[in-house]
Amino acid sequence: MRMRKLPWAEDYLSESQVVVKAPAEQKGNWRTLVNGEKIHLEIGCGKGDYWNLMAKQYPQDGWIAIEKNVSVSGIAVRKFDHLENDITHMRFIWGDAQELTQWFADGEIDVIHLNFSDPWPKKRAHKKRLSSPSFLAQYEQILAKNGEVQMKTDNSSLFEFSVLQFQEAGWKLIDFSVDYRRENHEEDVITEYEKRFLNAGQPIYRAVWKKYEEGSHDEGIYE
C-alpha cells in the first residue's frame, strides 16, 4: 500500500543539514565529507532504521543513504535527529538512484547495501529493480576495487532474479543464505521492518557479491 504524502516532509528535508541538496557537486569528495574508513551506501533506505543504527554501530565508517520517496525520506531524517546521530559520518540524498554515476566518482564507494528493495513483481517492471543490468553497471563503476554489494530481501522471486543478474554480469558471489537470520548476526542490525518478517516466520534471503576485477584470482562461490 502506497504511503500517503506527509505534508511536513519536504520542508523538513530542505532544512536538514544531513541532507545533501546538490549531490552532484560532491562527486569525488564523499570520503572527506563523511570522514570514514569505508564508505557505505544504502540505496532505497526507506524509513532509515538501517542507515541510522549501522552508523551508530560503526562510527569509524561513513554512511550515505538514498531514498526517492519524500515522505519516508522525511521519516528517515527525523529519526537521524531524534537519535542525535553524528553528522560528521553521515549524509542523506533525497533523489532517484538512477543518478548514481552523476553523484559518485569511479571507485568512490566501498559497500552498497540493498535492503528489502521494491520487488517490482510485474515482468514489464523488472528493469526498475535495483539489481537490473542498468543498476549493476552503475554499481561496478562507483565501487572501489574489491567493493561489495550486500543484499537482503524477503522476496524469493527478486532474490532469484538478482542472483542470476549478478552472475550474468560477472560478479563474484562470496556469501549466500536463504535463511539468513537462522543464525545470530550481531554485526548486522535488525530493523523494525525486518522484524515483521521474522515474527511472521518469513525467511530472509541474503547474498553478497564482490566487484569483478580483471586478472583477479580470488575464488567466489561461483566463477
C-alpha positions as CSV (number, residue, x, y, z in Angstrom):
1,M,0.0,0.0,0.0
2,R,1.4,3.4,-1.0
3,M,2.2,5.7,1.9
4,R,0.2,9.0,2.0
5,K,2.3,12.1,1.5
6,L,3.3,13.7,4.7
7,P,2.8,17.5,4.4
8,W,5.8,18.4,6.6
9,A,8.4,16.1,4.9
10,E,9.6,18.3,2.1
11,D,10.2,21.3,4.3
12,Y,11.9,19.2,6.9
13,L,14.3,17.7,4.2
14,S,15.1,21.2,2.8
15,E,16.1,22.5,6.2
16,S,18.1,19.4,7.4
17,Q,21.9,19.7,7.4
18,V,22.4,16.0,6.9
19,V,20.5,16.1,3.5
20,V,22.8,16.9,0.6
21,K,20.9,19.3,-1.6
22,A,23.2,19.1,-4.7
23,P,24.9,15.6,-4.5
24,A,26.5,16.0,-8.0
25,E,28.6,18.8,-6.5
26,Q,30.1,16.4,-4.0
27,K,31.3,13.9,-6.7
28,G,34.7,12.7,-5.8
29,N,34.5,14.4,-2.3
30,W,32.4,11.9,-0.4
31,R,35.2,10.3,1.6
32,T,36.1,13.7,3.0
33,L,32.5,14.7,3.6
34,V,31.6,11.6,5.7
35,N,35.1,11.0,7.1
36,G,35.0,7.2,7.1
37,E,37.5,4.4,6.8
38,K,34.9,2.8,4.5
39,I,32.0,4.4,2.7
40,H,28.7,2.6,2.9
41,L,25.9,3.5,0.5
42,E,22.4,2.2,1.2
43,I,20.1,2.6,-1.8
44,G,16.4,2.7,-1.1
45,C,16.8,3.2,2.7
46,G,13.1,3.5,3.4
47,K,12.4,4.9,6.9
48,G,16.1,4.9,7.7
49,D,16.5,2.4,10.5
50,Y,19.4,0.5,8.9
51,W,21.3,3.7,8.0
52,N,20.8,5.2,11.4
53,L,21.5,2.1,13.5
54,M,24.5,0.8,11.5
55,A,26.1,4.3,11.7
56,K,25.9,4.1,15.5
57,Q,27.4,0.6,15.5
58,Y,30.2,1.5,13.1
59,P,31.1,5.2,13.7
60,Q,34.5,4.7,12.1
61,D,32.8,4.4,8.7
62,G,30.9,6.8,6.5
63,W,27.2,6.2,5.9
64,I,25.2,7.6,3.0
65,A,21.5,6.8,2.4
66,I,19.4,7.3,-0.7
67,E,15.6,7.4,-0.8
68,K,13.4,8.9,-3.5
69,N,10.0,8.9,-1.6
70,V,9.6,12.3,0.1
71,S,7.5,11.0,3.0
72,V,9.7,8.1,4.0
73,S,12.8,10.3,3.5
74,G,11.4,12.8,5.9
75,I,10.9,10.0,8.5
76,A,14.4,8.7,8.0
77,V,16.0,12.1,8.5
78,R,13.7,12.8,11.5
79,K,15.0,9.6,13.1
80,F,18.5,10.8,12.5
81,D,17.7,13.9,14.5
82,H,15.9,12.0,17.3
83,L,18.8,9.6,17.7
84,E,21.3,12.5,17.7
85,N,23.5,10.7,15.2
86,D,26.9,12.0,14.2
87,I,26.5,14.2,11.1
88,T,30.3,14.1,10.5
89,H,30.0,10.5,9.3
90,M,26.5,10.5,7.7
91,R,24.7,12.1,4.8
92,F,21.3,11.6,3.1
93,I,20.3,12.0,-0.5
94,W,16.6,12.6,-1.4
95,G,16.6,11.5,-5.0
96,D,16.4,8.8,-7.6
97,A,19.3,6.2,-7.6
98,Q,19.3,6.3,-11.4
99,E,21.6,9.3,-11.0
100,L,24.3,7.3,-9.1
101,T,27.1,7.9,-11.6
102,Q,26.3,11.6,-11.6
103,W,26.7,11.8,-7.8
104,F,29.7,9.5,-7.2
105,A,33.1,9.2,-8.8
106,D,34.6,6.0,-10.1
107,G,35.7,3.7,-7.2
108,E,34.3,6.1,-4.5
109,I,32.1,3.7,-2.6
110,D,33.2,0.6,-0.7
111,V,30.0,-1.2,0.2
112,I,26.5,-0.9,-1.4
113,H,23.5,-2.1,0.7
114,L,20.2,-3.2,-0.9
115,N,17.8,-3.9,1.9
116,F,14.3,-5.1,1.1
117,S,14.2,-3.3,-2.2
118,D,10.9,-2.8,-4.1
119,P,10.4,-6.2,-5.9
120,W,8.6,-4.7,-8.8
121,P,6.8,-8.0,-9.4
122,K,5.3,-7.4,-12.8
123,K,7.7,-8.6,-15.5
124,R,7.5,-5.4,-17.5
125,A,8.8,-3.5,-14.4
126,H,11.8,-5.7,-13.8
127,K,14.1,-3.1,-15.4
128,K,13.3,-0.9,-12.4
129,R,14.7,-3.4,-9.9
130,L,17.8,-2.3,-8.1
131,S,19.5,-5.5,-9.4
132,S,18.7,-5.0,-13.0
133,P,21.5,-4.6,-15.6
134,S,21.4,-0.8,-15.7
135,F,21.9,-0.5,-12.0
136,L,24.6,-3.2,-11.9
137,A,26.6,-1.2,-14.5
138,Q,26.5,1.8,-12.2
139,Y,27.5,-0.2,-9.1
140,E,30.5,-1.5,-11.0
141,Q,31.5,2.0,-11.9
142,I,31.2,3.6,-8.4
143,L,32.5,0.7,-6.3
144,A,36.1,0.6,-5.2
145,K,38.4,-2.3,-6.1
146,N,37.1,-5.3,-4.1
147,G,34.0,-3.3,-3.4
148,E,30.8,-5.3,-2.4
149,V,27.1,-5.3,-2.9
150,Q,25.2,-6.7,0.1
151,M,21.6,-7.6,-0.5
152,K,18.8,-8.7,1.9
153,T,15.2,-9.4,0.8
154,D,12.1,-11.3,1.9
155,N,11.0,-11.8,-1.7
156,S,12.2,-15.1,-3.3
157,S,11.4,-14.0,-6.8
158,L,13.5,-10.9,-6.5
159,F,16.3,-12.9,-4.9
160,E,16.4,-15.5,-7.7
161,F,16.3,-12.7,-10.3
162,S,19.2,-10.9,-8.6
163,V,21.4,-13.9,-8.3
164,L,21.1,-14.5,-12.0
165,Q,21.7,-10.9,-12.9
166,F,24.8,-10.6,-10.9
167,Q,26.1,-13.9,-12.3
168,E,25.5,-12.9,-15.9
169,A,27.3,-9.6,-15.2
170,G,30.4,-11.5,-14.0
171,W,30.3,-10.5,-10.3
172,K,31.6,-12.9,-7.7
173,L,29.2,-14.4,-5.2
174,I,31.0,-14.6,-1.8
175,D,28.1,-15.1,0.6
176,F,24.7,-16.7,0.2
177,S,21.8,-17.6,2.5
178,V,18.2,-18.5,2.0
179,D,17.5,-18.2,5.8
180,Y,20.0,-15.5,7.0
181,R,18.5,-15.0,10.5
182,R,18.6,-18.6,11.5
183,E,21.9,-17.7,13.0
184,N,22.8,-14.7,15.1
185,H,24.4,-11.8,13.2
186,E,25.2,-9.1,15.7
187,E,27.3,-7.3,13.1
188,D,24.2,-6.6,11.0
189,V,21.3,-4.8,12.8
190,I,17.7,-6.0,12.6
191,T,15.4,-3.1,11.7
192,E,11.7,-2.9,12.7
193,Y,10.8,-3.6,9.1
194,E,12.8,-6.8,9.1
195,K,11.4,-7.9,12.5
196,R,7.9,-8.1,10.9
197,F,9.0,-10.8,8.5
198,L,10.9,-12.7,11.3
199,N,7.9,-12.6,13.5
200,A,5.8,-14.0,10.7
201,G,8.2,-16.8,10.1
202,Q,9.4,-15.5,6.8
203,P,13.0,-16.4,5.9
204,I,15.4,-13.6,5.0
205,Y,17.4,-14.1,1.8
206,R,20.9,-12.6,1.7
207,A,23.7,-12.5,-0.8
208,V,27.0,-10.6,-1.1
209,W,28.8,-10.0,-4.4
210,K,32.3,-8.7,-4.9
211,K,33.1,-6.4,-7.8
212,Y,34.8,-8.3,-10.6
213,E,38.4,-7.2,-11.2
214,E,40.2,-8.2,-14.4
215,G,43.0,-10.6,-13.6
216,S,41.8,-11.3,-10.1
217,H,42.2,-14.9,-8.9
218,D,40.0,-14.7,-5.8
219,E,37.6,-17.6,-5.6
220,G,34.0,-16.9,-5.1
221,I,31.1,-19.3,-4.6
222,Y,30.9,-19.4,-8.4
223,E,33.2,-18.2,-11.1
